[in-house]
């Protein structure tokens, strides 16, 4: 047989092959050879069959572990993907909710502008109430510039004690208005954190009052 020629070429005179099989599949074969003529009796063959059975079991266990490891890796990948999709879904829902809240706030503000007939004393509290549903805040303040008097007229609306740092009707000169400083540096507006408020407090009374009232973050927009 041609399949035996490589063994003959290497001097093998005796060769015995035994199958490597599990209960469910054929794994291969295991062979034993000798360069001397030998006769394998039934006892030897039975012993080698036991050896081949142990080898087959070891190979089968290894293949099963590899298969399980591959399945576990796939499961981890699917779990990670599921988590990512869930997070994206939750993030999308939050974004849609925030967008809806913002649109509702805009509609309410438009309605408030129409209902108050541009009366500032009524208009700003209505706007602040609508904004509170879309943007979390404790205090809302609007500074309107009076060109003749060269100062800001303050309109304020808030909850708790925070609004008292800038009571409605208060006039602020440009030099005393912290908002002026912020918008000079950031014309499009900026968020001022606690550290910057602490730094500005010695110069601006309104900032000192805000810190005393518990304000820790200040968002200014033109």
C-alpha positions as CSV (number, residue, x, y, z in Angstrom):
1,X,0.0,0.0,0.0
2,X,1.3,3.4,-0.9
3,X,0.4,4.8,2.5
4,X,2.9,2.5,4.1
5,X,5.8,3.4,1.9
6,X,7.0,6.3,4.0
7,X,7.2,4.0,7.0
8,X,9.1,1.3,5.0
9,X,11.5,3.9,3.7
10,X,12.3,4.7,7.3
11,X,12.9,1.1,8.3
12,X,9.6,0.4,10.1
13,X,8.9,-3.3,9.9
14,X,5.9,-3.6,12.2
15,X,3.0,-1.1,12.5
16,X,-0.3,-1.1,14.3
17,X,-3.0,1.6,14.0
18,X,-5.9,2.1,16.4
19,X,-8.8,4.5,16.0
20,X,-9.2,7.6,18.2
21,X,-12.9,8.0,18.7
22,X,-15.3,9.5,21.1
23,X,-19.0,8.6,21.6
24,X,-20.0,11.2,19.0
25,X,-17.2,11.6,16.5
26,X,-14.1,10.0,15.1
27,X,-11.1,12.0,16.1
28,X,-8.3,10.3,14.1
29,X,-5.9,7.4,14.8
30,X,-2.9,6.6,16.8
31,X,-0.1,4.3,15.5
32,X,2.8,2.3,17.1
33,X,5.7,1.1,14.9
34,X,8.9,-0.9,15.3
35,X,12.0,-1.3,13.2
36,X,12.0,-5.0,14.1
37,X,9.4,-7.6,13.1
38,X,6.9,-8.0,16.0
39,X,3.7,-9.9,16.6
40,X,1.2,-8.0,18.8
41,X,-0.9,-10.5,20.7
42,X,-4.4,-9.9,21.9
43,X,-3.3,-8.7,25.3
44,X,-1.0,-6.1,23.8
45,X,-3.7,-5.0,21.3
46,X,-6.2,-4.7,24.2
47,X,-3.7,-2.6,26.2
48,X,-3.1,-0.3,23.3
49,X,-6.8,0.1,22.7
50,X,-7.1,1.3,26.3
51,X,-4.3,3.8,25.7
52,X,-6.0,5.0,22.5
53,X,-9.2,5.4,24.5
54,X,-7.5,7.6,27.1
55,X,-5.8,9.6,24.4
56,X,-9.1,10.0,22.6
57,X,-10.8,11.2,25.8
58,X,-8.0,13.7,26.4
59,X,-8.3,15.1,22.9
60,X,-12.1,15.2,23.1
61,X,-11.9,17.1,26.4
62,X,-9.5,19.6,24.9
63,X,-11.7,20.1,21.9
64,X,-14.7,20.6,24.2
65,X,-12.8,23.2,26.3
66,X,-11.8,25.0,23.2
67,X,-15.4,25.0,21.9
68,X,-16.6,26.3,25.3
69,X,-14.0,29.0,25.4
70,X,-15.0,30.1,21.9
71,X,-18.7,30.1,22.9
72,X,-17.9,32.1,26.1
73,X,-15.9,34.6,24.0
74,X,-18.9,35.0,21.7
75,X,-21.2,35.3,24.6
76,X,-19.0,38.0,26.2
77,X,-18.9,39.8,22.8
78,X,-22.7,39.6,22.5
79,X,-23.2,40.8,26.1
80,X,-20.9,43.7,25.5
81,X,-22.7,44.6,22.3
82,X,-26.1,44.3,24.1
83,X,-24.9,46.6,26.8
84,X,-23.6,49.1,24.2
85,X,-26.9,49.0,22.3
86,X,-28.8,49.4,25.6
87,X,-26.7,52.4,26.6
88,X,-27.1,53.9,23.2
89,X,-30.8,53.4,23.3
90,X,-31.0,54.9,26.8
91,X,-28.8,57.8,25.7
92,X,-31.0,58.3,22.6
93,X,-34.2,58.3,24.7
94,X,-32.6,60.8,27.1
95,X,-31.6,63.0,24.2
96,X,-35.1,62.8,22.7
97,X,-36.7,63.6,26.1
98,X,-34.3,66.6,26.6
99,X,-35.1,67.8,23.0
100,X,-38.8,67.4,23.7
101,X,-38.5,69.3,27.0
102,X,-36.6,72.1,25.2
103,X,-39.3,72.3,22.4
104,X,-42.0,72.4,25.0
105,X,-40.2,75.1,26.9
106,X,-39.9,77.2,23.6
107,X,-43.6,76.8,23.0
108,X,-44.5,77.8,26.5
109,X,-42.2,80.8,26.3
110,X,-43.8,81.9,23.0
111,X,-47.2,81.6,24.7
112,X,-46.0,83.5,27.7
113,X,-44.7,86.3,25.5
114,X,-48.1,86.5,23.8
115,X,-50.0,86.4,27.1
116,X,-48.0,89.0,28.9
117,X,-48.0,91.4,26.0
118,X,-44.3,92.1,26.5
119,X,-44.8,93.4,30.1
120,X,-41.3,92.6,31.5
121,X,-42.6,92.3,35.1
122,X,-44.9,89.5,34.0
123,X,-42.9,88.2,31.1
124,X,-39.7,87.2,32.8
125,X,-41.2,85.1,35.6
126,X,-43.3,83.3,33.0
127,X,-40.2,82.6,30.9
128,X,-38.2,81.4,34.0
129,X,-41.0,79.0,34.9
130,X,-41.0,77.5,31.5
131,X,-37.2,77.2,31.3
132,X,-37.2,75.4,34.7
133,X,-38.8,72.3,33.0
134,X,-36.0,72.0,30.4
135,X,-32.9,73.4,32.2
136,X,-32.4,72.7,35.9
137,X,-31.6,75.8,37.9
138,X,-32.2,77.5,41.2
139,X,-32.2,81.1,40.0
140,X,-32.8,82.9,36.7
141,X,-31.6,86.5,36.3
142,X,-31.9,88.8,33.3
143,X,-29.9,92.0,33.1
144,X,-31.3,94.6,30.6
145,X,-29.0,97.4,29.5
146,X,-30.3,100.9,30.0
147,X,-28.3,103.1,27.6
148,X,-29.5,106.4,29.1
149,X,-28.6,105.5,32.7
150,X,-25.6,103.4,31.6
151,X,-26.5,100.5,33.8
152,X,-28.2,97.1,33.9
153,X,-31.7,96.7,35.3
154,X,-32.1,93.4,37.0
155,X,-35.1,91.1,36.8
156,X,-34.8,87.9,38.9
157,X,-36.8,84.8,39.5
158,X,-35.8,81.8,41.5
159,X,-36.8,79.2,44.1
160,X,-35.6,78.9,47.7
161,X,-33.2,81.7,48.8
162,X,-31.0,81.8,45.8
163,X,-32.8,84.6,44.0
164,X,-32.3,87.1,46.8
165,X,-28.6,87.7,45.7
166,X,-30.0,89.7,42.8
167,X,-33.4,91.1,43.7
168,X,-35.7,92.3,41.0
169,X,-35.4,96.0,40.3
170,X,-31.8,96.3,41.3
171,X,-29.6,98.5,39.1
172,X,-26.0,97.5,38.3
173,X,-23.4,99.7,36.6
174,X,-21.3,98.1,34.0
175,X,-18.3,98.0,36.3
176,X,-20.3,96.2,39.0
177,X,-22.0,93.7,36.7
178,X,-20.2,90.3,36.7
179,X,-22.1,89.3,33.6
180,X,-20.3,92.1,31.6
181,X,-16.9,90.6,32.5
182,X,-18.0,87.1,31.5
183,X,-19.4,88.2,28.1
184,X,-16.3,90.4,27.4
185,X,-14.2,87.2,27.7
186,X,-16.8,84.9,26.1
187,X,-19.1,86.8,23.7
188,X,-21.2,83.7,23.0
189,X,-21.6,83.0,26.7
190,X,-19.9,80.7,29.2
191,X,-20.4,78.5,32.3
192,X,-18.6,79.9,35.3
193,X,-17.6,77.3,37.9
194,X,-17.2,77.7,41.7
195,X,-13.4,78.3,41.5
196,X,-13.9,81.2,39.1
197,X,-16.8,82.6,41.2
198,X,-14.5,82.5,44.3
199,X,-11.8,84.4,42.4
200,X,-14.3,87.1,41.2
201,X,-16.0,87.5,44.6
202,X,-13.6,90.2,46.0
203,X,-14.4,92.4,43.1
204,X,-18.1,91.8,42.5
205,X,-20.6,92.2,45.3
206,X,-23.3,90.3,43.3
207,X,-20.9,87.3,43.1
208,X,-20.3,87.4,46.9
209,X,-24.1,87.5,47.5
210,X,-24.5,84.6,45.1
211,X,-22.0,82.4,46.9
212,X,-23.6,83.3,50.2
213,X,-26.9,82.2,48.8
214,X,-25.5,78.8,47.8
215,X,-24.9,79.4,44.1
216,X,-22.0,77.3,42.9
217,X,-22.3,77.5,39.1
218,X,-23.2,80.5,36.9
219,X,-24.2,80.3,33.3
220,X,-24.2,83.6,31.4
221,X,-25.5,84.1,27.8
222,X,-26.0,87.3,25.8
